[in-house]
Amino acid sequence: MQTLSNRRNKTESFFEDLDYRLLVPVVIMTVIGLYVMNLVLQAGYGAGSYPANFYKQTGAVVMGLLLALLVTLIDYPTLKLLSWLVYAVALLLLIYVKVDNFSLAATTGADSWIILPIVGSFQPSELAKVGISMVGAHYFDRMKRGEIPYLRGFFSLALIYGIPVFLIYKEPDLGTSTVIIFMFLVTLFIWGLPARFIVALGLLGVLFIFVLWNFSFSPYMKNRVLALLFPAQGLSESYHLEQALQAIGSGGLLGNRGEVHVYVPVKESDFIYSAIGEHLGWIGTTTLLIVIAIYLVRAVQVAHRAEGHDYYASYLMMALVASQLIHFVENMGMNVGLLPITGIPLPFISSGGTAMIVNFFALGLMLNISMEFKDYVN
């Protein structure tokens, strides 16, 4: 593997080397999110009272941005060592969810949050996605370079991915579990799994879903899928979708100038995309799609360029891209009736301090990788 022996001190060339093609799209997303969030929270949505809840959301954005810049400054070898710490903390917090005697299942449908001193409510599954990405990349990297045999590597990956997925699924949080599985499959594809094995995994996945549907899915999970397939059956999830579509349609071309016309449950989080369509119209949603595409394409480009010099960086980058990609696709897809309704937020936009800060943490890792391999990424 080639190293960057001529790298300058990061603090000396920080603003010159910063990858603005990653950073600027995220800033645009958060600005759009804060503008729409202000209107949504002002209309009475979300926890807490306005404007305190909006200030809290703004504070999460500021904290997340500062965290991203701080992570960007960390030396790349040190960052690789921190991966185990991030994973261990996330895993311990996932276990703590089961024994902390605190639950929001009555209102959210899942026991996914804990209460931390000063921080307040925190969702460990969000941090787990990043921790799994960081540690999983180590084993994909070591197998690729022949340091460990495939059998040992995949057994280790099964534990690294499997334990958190099991804990998250039992909350129950099917959406986040699916995100982590998607991360694994994308990284596996980039790593170089032959096509025949990918097809076999796909068939096993279909069989696995069938088994889960019949023996594991709760009525709550099933209703979210049935609401997509049979929207006229009177399910509460169908009501969510109908209201979201009505809100998006009411925005027209330019939006409705900030006036709230349509009630949509959980409009500040799961259905924030419907609020963007309502308040910013077709122009706003199209702009958001373009910005997201620019951000993801740039991230994939960085991962591709880094692959020739450091497999770990490439695999970590693609796992993070996969995580955010499925969030973007699923959240917007469920808002327009193309995908089942899940509790997956829209990255950098939806209300929620945990998801916001962790997404910025992931951005910091991406920026760090881009700066580390800046001589190969243009």
C-alpha positions, 0 to 999 in steps of 0.5 A: 500500500502506498503512503502519503509521505509528503503530507503537510500538517493538517492544521496548516493547510486545513481550509485549503485541503478541506473537501468542499464538494462533500461539505457544501452539499451537507451545509445546503441540506441542513439549511433547507432542513432548518428552514422547514423545521422552523415552520413545522415546529412552529406549527406545533409538531415535535416534542417540547415547546417552540422555539426551544425545540428549534433552538435545540435542533439548531444546537445539534447542527452546530455541535455536529458541524464542529464535531465533523471538523474536529474529526477531520483534524485527527491523524488518519492512523489514530482515526483507525485506532479509534474505531474499536472504541466507537464500536465498543461504546455503541455496543455497550449502549445497545446492551444498556437499552435493554436494562435501563428501565426507560422506554419510549415504546408506547409512543414510538413503537420501539425501545431504542433510546436511553437517557444520558447525563447532560446529553438527554435522550440518545439512540445508540443504534445510530452510533452503532452504524458508524462503529460497525462501519469502522471495525468492519472495514478493518476485517475486509481490509485484512482479508483483501491484503491476505493477512487473515484467511477468509473463514476467520475474517467472515466469522469475525464480520458475522459477530461484528455485524450480527450482535448489534443487528440482533440487539437493534432488531429486538428493540424492535427497529427493523429499519435500522437493522435493514440499514446495517445489513445493506451496509454489509452487502454493499461493502461485500460487493466492493470488496469483490464477492463473485456475482454468483455468491451475491445472487445466492445471498439475494435468494437467501435474503428473500427466504429469510424475509419470508421466515421473519414475516411468518415467525418474527414480524410484529403486527406493527411491522406487518401493517407498515408493509401492508399499508404500502401494498393495500393503501385503502384498507383503513390502516393507520399507516395508510393515513400517514401516507395519504396525508404525506402525499396530500402535503407534497401535492399542496406545495405545487411548484414553489411551495405554500409560503410557509402556511401549514395546510395539511396535518401529517403525523411525525412531520418533523422526523419521518415525514419531513420530506412531505414538509419540504414538498409542502413549503418549498414545492417541486423546486425545493424537493428537486433542489434537495435531490440534486444536492444529495446526488452531488454529495453521494457521487463525490463520496463514491468518487473519494472511495474509488480513488482511495481504494488504490492506496488504502483498502480500509479507507475505501471500505469505510467510505462505502459503508458510510455512503451505503448507510446514508444512501438507504436513509435518503432513499427509504425516507423519501420513498416512503413519503411518496408511497414507493417504499414501506413506512419505517422510522428512518430519518432523513439525514442532516434534515430530520429532527433528532439530535442523535441522528444529526450529530452521528451523521456529522460524525460520519461526515467528519470521517469522510472528510478525513479520508478525502484529505488524507488521500487528497493527492489522489482525489480531484 
